[in-house]
């Protein structure tokens, strides 16, 4: 009974994703149906053999939130290997109406009997149609072009339009930038560095007369000018100077939450305590969620269980670009590694490469949204009725990252084939978006 229900459910699922599906007769020996790739309702004569394995409830072998494994029977594998069609196995579970699929390996040997399923990547839904169609491309010769079948999608651009304050404060200064920094560090008040000095000219979005910066400028020469006059200057050196001011202001604005890493020029979430994770709660695309922005990774070896291997911090490399009379903050998500949350890791390159291999479009999209929410905290507080009684400093404000409509979706394969879970020591998490 459950076998019949499973075949019917899988047949309907293929029809739902716009594939044709024909079940075979009761004489079948290990192929339950044939799926045909279709493009806008037109059959392409590209066939996939499908075997359905259905269960009413229960869990698969080693199942967790990320995936599970499934062991093929040697007799089934022997039957499928010489097939002139690509063969996939579809696992259907009635209790939660889940559908997962995987291609059956071809060629001699039985080393690939155990299939590893990823609960995000291997779901049988509309996101899988391009990968399914790719199975029909001959592996020998030059192959054939299979058009993308997944429909369009919204792509998030990793740039944030900047809303600049109306005024910028300009003054003359008798000091170089290096000397001014020394004066502020030696003073009694907390130093601040959201300014730039170049050629005896001081620029800042805050009034230096009301801060410790009064010690590094000619106070009687301070004046407010329109930001647009300096922000969109035609001289490239002036644009670079303004870009540096934006970066210094961003660092000052986020100093409570982020540290600056000088060598790679990136901002990363600071740890609040030694060897303690940190979460950041924010509003994602559709709901309130959170991300572990400081991850404490422990050893997976039984003999070293509980030992801390490293600490991974969410980070991004900020870059400011002037495009068509609009300044943008370009966000390049990355990671920073320490041994305890504070001491830099001696060999971060291998850790970074391993983590980058696990990133996909969903996690990168989530990180761009996360950074926008963090950078928008100050402007949100400034709009809060309960916060207006406090004096708010001018700050950079950021609009939401723009979206573009793509005619076809980008398959996850484009992001690179992730390594097997057993080889992942980076503690990969998926961000909810």
N, C-alpha and C positions, 0 to 999 in steps of 0.2 A: 504493500500500500504506500509506504513512504517513498519507495522508488518511483512509483507512478506520479505521486505528488511532486517529487523533485524534478522529474523530466518536464512536467507541465509548467512548473514555476520557472525553470531555466528557459524553456521555450518562450514564455511570455517576456522574460527579461531581455532576451535577444531582440524580440520584436520591439520592445520599448526603446532600445538603443538604435533602432532602424536597421537591424540586420535581419535577413531572412533565415528561418530555422525550420528544417524538416526532420522530423523524428523518423527513425528506421523501424523496420518490422520487428516482430518478436524473435526473429532468427538471428538478431545481432549478437556478436560474440564479445563486444567490448567497446563498441562505438554507438552511443545512443542517438546521435543526430549529426547533421551537417549544417553548419552556419555559413551563410554566403554574405560577403561584404557587399554593401550597397552604398551608392552615392546619390543623395537626393532622390531616393526612390528607384534608382536605376541599378539593377544587378550587374556586378562586374565580373561574374564567373570566377571569383577568387574564393576558394572553399577552405573551411577549417573543420576538422573532425573534432567532435565534442563527446567526452565521456562525463556523465553526471554521477557524483557520489553524494547521496542525500542522507541526512540524519535528522531525527526529530528534535533532539536537544543534546545537552552535554557540552564538553569542551574538547578541543583538539589537543594533540600532543604538545606540551610545553606552551600552551596558550597564555598570553598576557595581553596588555593593552596595545602592544606593538605588533605582535604576530604569533605565529605558531609553525609547527612542522607537520608534514604528512608523508607517510611511508607508502610507496607504491609496491604492489605485489609483483614479485619477479615474473609471474606468468603474464600479467597485464603488460608489463614493460616489454617483454619478449614479443608480444602481439603488436604493440604500437610502434616499435622502433623502425621496422621496414616500410611504414606507411608512406605513400606518395603524397599525402596531405599533412600539413602541420596538425598535430594533435594537442588538444588542451584538455585538462581536467578541471571541472567546475564543482566546487564544494558548496552544497546548499544546506543550510540549517534552518529548519522550520520555526524553531522557538523564537528566533530573533530576525527571521527573514533576511539572513545574510548570504551573499553570493561572493565567493572568491575564486579566482582562476589562475592557472599557471600552465605554461607550455611544458609538455612532456619532452624530456631530453631525447635526442636521437643519437644514433651511432652505437657501437658495441660497448659492452661492459655494463655493470650494474652499480657503479660508484655514485650515480646520481639518483638513486631510488628515493632518497629523502628530500622532499621539496620544502623549501623555506618560503612561507607566505608572509607578506607584509600587509598589515590591515589597512594601510593608507594607499599603497601603490597597487595592490592586487585585487581591488574591488571590481566586480563586474558591473560597470555602469557606463554612462556616456563618456567619462574621462578615459576609458580604456579602449575606445574604438580605434584610435590611431595605432596603438600598440598591437591590437588584434589584426588590423589590416596589414601591418608590417610583417606579420608571420607568413603571409602569402607570397612575399617577395622571394624569388629563388636565391639561394645562397651561392650558387655558382654563376659565373658569367657576370655581365654588367647589371643584371637585375632590372626591375621595372619601377616606374614612379607610381607610388600610391598616394593620391591626394589626401590632405588632412580631412578628417571626417567629423571632428568633435564639435564643430560649431564655434561661434565666437566667444570671446571672454573680455573682461575688463583687465587691463594691465596697469599696474601702479608704477608711476615714474618716481625714481628715488631723488626727487628734488623738491624743496620746500620754498615757495615764493616768500620773500621777506617783506614785511610791512615796516618801513622805516619811520622813525619819529620825525616830526616836522622840522625840528631844529637840531643843530650840532654846534657845540661850543668850541670856539677857536681862540687861541691866545699865543703870545710869544713866550718863549722859554729860553733862559740863558744856559740850559743844560743839554747835554746829549741824552739819548735814551738810557744809556748805561749808567750815567751819573745820576739821572733822575731816579732810576730803580734803586741805586745805593742809598740815596737820601730817604726814600720812603721806607726801606727796610730798616734803617737805623732810627727812624722816628718812633714816637711813643704810641701813635695811633696805628690800627691795623692797616697794612698797605693794600692798595688796590692798583690794578694794572690794566683797566679797561680804557686805555688811551694809547696814543701814538705820538712820538716826537720825531720830527724829521726836518732838517734844515732850519732849526730854531722855531718851528711852528708846532703847537700842541693842538691835537684834535681829540674830542671825546663827546659821547652822547650825554654825559652828565656834567653839571656845572661844577668846575673845579673849586670855585670859591666856597662851596658847601661841603667839601670833603678834604681829606688829607692831601690831595693834589694841589692845594693852594701853595704848598711849599716848593713846587717845581715849576710854577708859572709866574709871569708878571701879572699879578692880580688885577691891576688897573687897566690891563690890556685885554681882558676877557670880553668876548662878545658872542652873541648867538647869531648864526647865519642859517639860511635855508639849507636843509640837508641835500636837496636835489642839486644845489650848486656844486657840491664836492663829490656827491655820489656818482654823478653822470658826467664827470669831467672828461674832455676828449683826450687829455694827455694820459698815456699808459702808466707812467710813474705815479700819477695822482690816483689812478684807479687801483694800482697795487697797494698804495698807501691806505686807501679806503677799505680794501679787502682785508688788510692786516688789522685795521681797527675793528672790523666786523668779527674777526676771529678772537681778538682780545676781549671784546664785549661778550661774546658767547662764552668764553672761558669763565669770565667773572660771573655771568648770569647763572651758570650751572655749577659753580664751585661747591655748592652744598652737597651735590649728588655725584659729581664727576671729577676724576683726576685727569691731568694732562700728561701724556707720555711724549716726551720731546723728540726721541729718536725717530719714531714712526709717525709723529704728529697726529695723534689720535686721542679722543676722549673716551674714558671707560668708567663704568660704575665703580665707585669706591666701596670697599667692604666696611661694614659697620663695626664688626668685631673679628678677631682672629679666628680663622677656620669656621666661620658661621655663614650659612647661606643668606642671601638677601633677595626679597621679592619686591617687585614693583607692580602695583595695581593700577589699571588704566581702562579706559573705555576703548574697546576694539571696534571693528566695523559694525558689529551687530549687537554686542553685549559687553558687559563688564567682565574683564578677565584679569589674569596676572601672568607674569613671567618670572622665572628664577634668573635674575640678572647677575647674580654672583653664585656660581655653582661650586660646591665642594665635592671633588671627585675622589672616591676612595678606591683602594685596590680591589680587584676582583679575584685575586689569588687567594686560595683557601688559607695558606700559611701566613699571609699578610692581611687577612680580613680586618677591615676597620682602619687600616693605615691610610692616611691622606696622601694621595699621589700628587695632586696639584689643585689649584683653584682657578676657575675660568670666569672671566668677567666679560659681559657684553660691552662692546665698544663700537665706535665708528670714527672714520677719518673725515673731518669736515673740510669742505672746499667751497669757496665762494666764487660764483661766476656771474658776470653781467651779460645778460642776453636780452637784446631788443628792449633796452631801457627798463629792465627789471632785474633786480638782484635776487639770486637764488642761493640757497644752501644745498649743496650736493652731499647726500648722505651715502657713504660706502660702509655698510655693516661689516664688522670684523670682530675679533676677540683679543683679549689681553690675558696673559697667564702669570700667576704668582704661585709661590709655594705655600702661602698661608693667608692670602688675602692682602698682604702688604709687601712682602719681599719679592721682587721680580724673579721669574723662573729663568734658570740658566740656559735652557734649551727649548724655547717656545716654538721654534719653527716647525718641528715634527708634529707637535700638538695642534698647531694652527692648521697645518695641511690636512691632518686627519679629520678635524672638525669641519673644515670647508667641504670635504668630500661628502659629508652627510647632509649638508644644507640643500634644500630644494626651493622651488619658487614660493611655496606656502610659508616656509620659515623666514625667508628673506623679506617677503611681503609683511609678515608679522613684525619683523624687526624695524622696518621703515615706519610702520604705524606706531610702534612703541616709542621710537625716538621723537616722532612728531608730538605724541601726547606728553612726553616729558618736557620738551622744549616749549610747549604751550601752557605749562603750569602757571608761570608768572602772569601771563596775560589773562588767564582764567581767574586768578586771584584778584587781579586789578578790576575785573568786572563784577566781582562778588560784592554784594551790598554790605555784607558783614565785614569786609576787608577795607572798604573805602575810607574808614576813619584813620587808617594808617597812611603814612607818607609813602607813596609808591615811586620807586626810581624808574626813569625811562628804561625800557628794555626792548630788545629785538622781538618782534612778533612774527609768527609764521602761519601762513595759510596751509590748508590741507594739501597733501601731495596730489598733483593732477593725475587723472586717469585717462587712458586712451582706449578706444574700442578696437579690438583686433577682430578681423574677419574670421580667423580660425584660432582655436586654442593652441597653446604651445605644449607639446607633450613633455611630461616630466623627464623622459629620456634625454632631452636636450641638456638637462642640468648635469648629466653624467650618471653613470651607473653606481649607486651607493654600494659600499662593501657590505658583506654579510654581517648580521648583528653580532655574531661571535667575535668578529674582528674589531668591533667598535668599542674603544676604551674611553671615548670622550663623554659618555653619559648624555647622548643626544636627546634633547627634548623638542617637542613640536609646539610652536606658539599657536594659540587659538586666535583666529582672526574672523 
